[in-house]
Amino acid sequence: MKKAAEILARILDEKGREIGTTYSSVFGGWSWIAGESLAEHSRVYEVKNRNLFVEVDHPGWMQLLLMKKPQILRSVKRKYPVLDITDLKIKVNLTYQKTTPADAKPEKEPQGTSKEQVREVDRIVSVVSSDELKGHLKRLFLKSIKKEPAD
């Protein structure tokens, strides 16, 4: 016959492993929860007292997260019910930057953009000093160019 302490320790150990695994998967699953575009500008930095703490790199992204707060909380509750998350706490951290691996391949230009369009966008964004912002603007501009129908 096992002692109550042994049984209790085993139960708590299993429960602790389940919660620990869930905590770590929230961090890795943020892009699924928030969506790719929001996840590019935000990250989960803590789960505490039934709150999910997120930081963003600009106040505009904070506003977008706040607008999506009900959907995000529903997604978290559905995917991670054991955490019993009840609120989303968001802060702006202007020094936070998403890091990309140094060996990351550059993105391909959107389909349907001509070399002239790419050169023109490069010329327009060349006045921006931040390489990161320059890259974001270039992607945004190129995605906004619609492919013109063939004659």
C-alpha positions as CSV (number, residue, x, y, z in Angstrom):
1,M,0.0,0.0,0.0
2,K,1.3,3.5,-1.0
3,K,1.4,6.3,1.4
4,A,-0.9,9.3,0.7
5,A,2.1,11.6,0.4
6,E,3.5,9.4,-2.5
7,I,0.1,9.4,-4.3
8,L,-0.3,13.1,-3.8
9,A,3.2,13.8,-5.0
10,R,2.6,11.7,-8.2
11,I,-0.6,13.5,-9.0
12,L,0.9,16.9,-8.4
13,D,3.9,16.0,-10.5
14,E,1.7,15.0,-13.5
15,K,-0.5,18.1,-13.1
16,G,2.7,20.3,-12.8
17,R,4.1,18.8,-16.0
18,E,0.8,19.3,-17.9
19,I,0.6,23.0,-16.8
20,G,4.3,23.5,-17.5
21,T,3.9,22.1,-21.0
22,T,0.9,24.2,-21.6
23,Y,2.7,27.4,-20.4
24,S,5.5,26.8,-22.8
25,S,3.2,26.1,-25.7
26,V,1.4,29.4,-25.2
27,F,4.6,31.2,-26.0
28,G,5.3,29.1,-29.1
29,G,1.6,29.2,-30.2
30,W,1.2,33.0,-30.1
31,S,1.2,33.4,-33.9
32,W,-1.7,30.9,-34.1
33,I,-3.6,32.7,-31.3
34,A,-3.1,36.3,-32.4
35,G,-2.5,35.8,-36.2
36,E,0.7,36.2,-38.2
37,S,0.6,40.0,-38.6
38,L,0.0,40.7,-35.0
39,A,2.4,38.1,-33.8
40,E,5.1,39.8,-35.9
41,H,4.9,42.8,-33.7
42,S,4.1,41.3,-30.3
43,R,5.1,38.5,-28.0
44,V,3.8,36.8,-24.9
45,Y,6.3,37.5,-22.1
46,E,4.4,36.1,-19.0
47,V,1.5,34.0,-17.9
48,K,0.6,34.8,-14.3
49,N,-2.5,35.0,-12.1
50,R,-4.8,33.9,-14.9
51,N,-3.5,36.8,-17.1
52,L,-1.7,36.6,-20.4
53,F,0.9,39.4,-20.6
54,V,1.9,40.6,-24.0
55,E,4.2,43.3,-25.2
56,V,4.1,45.1,-28.6
57,D,6.6,47.2,-30.5
58,H,4.2,50.1,-31.2
59,P,1.0,51.6,-29.7
60,G,-0.9,50.9,-33.0
61,W,-0.3,47.2,-32.5
62,M,-1.6,47.5,-28.9
63,Q,-4.8,49.0,-30.2
64,L,-5.2,46.2,-32.7
65,L,-4.7,43.6,-30.0
66,L,-7.2,45.3,-27.7
67,M,-9.7,45.2,-30.6
68,K,-9.1,41.5,-31.0
69,K,-9.0,40.8,-27.2
70,P,-12.3,38.9,-27.0
71,Q,-11.3,36.6,-29.9
72,I,-7.8,36.1,-28.4
73,L,-9.2,35.2,-25.0
74,R,-11.6,32.7,-26.6
75,S,-8.8,31.1,-28.6
76,V,-6.6,30.8,-25.5
77,K,-9.4,29.3,-23.4
78,R,-10.2,26.8,-26.2
79,K,-6.6,25.8,-26.8
80,Y,-5.3,26.0,-23.2
81,P,-8.2,25.5,-20.8
82,V,-6.0,24.3,-18.0
83,L,-4.5,27.8,-17.7
84,D,-7.9,29.4,-17.1
85,I,-6.8,32.7,-18.6
86,T,-9.3,35.5,-17.9
87,D,-7.6,38.6,-19.1
88,L,-5.0,40.0,-21.6
89,K,-2.6,42.6,-20.3
90,I,-0.7,44.5,-23.0
91,K,2.2,47.0,-22.8
92,V,4.2,48.9,-25.3
93,N,7.9,48.2,-25.4
94,L,9.5,50.4,-28.0
95,T,12.8,48.7,-27.5
96,Y,11.3,45.3,-28.2
97,Q,12.3,44.0,-31.6
98,K,11.5,40.7,-33.2
99,T,14.8,39.0,-34.0
100,T,15.2,37.1,-37.2
101,P,18.0,34.7,-37.8
102,A,21.0,36.2,-39.6
103,D,20.8,33.5,-42.3
104,A,17.1,34.0,-43.0
105,K,16.4,34.2,-46.7
106,P,15.1,37.4,-48.0
107,E,11.4,37.3,-49.0
108,K,10.5,37.0,-52.7
109,E,8.7,39.9,-54.3
110,P,4.9,39.5,-54.5
111,Q,3.8,37.8,-57.6
112,G,2.8,40.2,-60.3
113,T,5.2,43.0,-59.4
114,S,7.5,44.2,-62.2
115,K,11.2,45.0,-61.8
116,E,10.3,48.7,-62.4
117,Q,7.8,48.6,-59.5
118,V,10.3,47.0,-57.2
119,R,13.0,49.6,-58.2
120,E,10.5,52.4,-57.6
121,V,9.5,51.1,-54.2
122,D,13.3,50.7,-53.3
123,R,13.8,54.4,-54.4
124,I,10.9,55.6,-52.2
125,V,11.9,53.7,-49.0
126,S,15.6,54.5,-49.5
127,V,15.1,57.7,-47.5
128,V,14.2,55.7,-44.4
129,S,17.2,55.2,-42.1
130,S,16.0,52.1,-40.2
131,D,16.6,48.9,-42.2
132,E,13.9,47.1,-40.3
133,L,11.3,49.8,-41.0
134,K,12.5,50.0,-44.6
135,G,11.9,46.3,-45.0
136,H,8.4,46.5,-43.5
137,L,7.5,49.5,-45.7
138,K,8.8,47.8,-48.8
139,R,6.7,44.6,-48.1
140,L,3.7,46.8,-47.4
141,F,4.0,48.8,-50.6
142,L,4.7,45.8,-52.8
143,K,1.7,43.9,-51.4
144,S,-0.5,46.9,-52.1
145,I,0.4,46.9,-55.8
146,K,-2.2,45.1,-57.7
147,K,-1.4,43.0,-60.7
148,E,-2.7,44.8,-63.8
149,P,-4.8,42.7,-66.1
150,A,-3.2,41.6,-69.4
151,D,-4.4,43.4,-72.5
